């Protein structure tokens, strides 16, 4: 009634490399109209981070608005990446719209990443939904064996679907 625990197995393939990761994802009520998302992920391979974790707090305000703040950390070998996030969501009927910006301080240049999603709760509950999402970002990195900074850009698009078959399993 006051939260959920999800276990995940992730699998990816990039050219001839494959990797798996395992995660626990927890949502828990905090106080009136507020909840937290805690996530820990671990991977024995090379494509996903060795481990990663997140804490994100959401707070409902006004008529369907939901601002959020977050902190993410990913570890790759002997290097870590810290990400600070701010997001804003809005509920309209069975729809949820969200924009989230991540600031990633790093050498040689701070990166910025943005993610947008539109989610439809097709059964009118908080468990069953489909969504379309996308993202774009910019940053900079050193050219290999050089002090020359090269600007980088990224973009993505995705879809997601979630269906619960009973009160405990989805």
Secondary structure, DSSP 8 states (H G I E B T S, - for coil): --EEEEEEEEEEEETTEEEEEEEEEEEEE-STTEEEEEEEEE-SSSSS-SEEEEEEEEEEETTTEEEEEEEEEEEETTEEEEEEEEEEEEEETTEEEEEEEEEE--SSEEEEEEEEEEEE-TTSSSS-EEEEEEEEEEEEEE-TTSS-EEEEEEEEEEEEEE--SSSS--
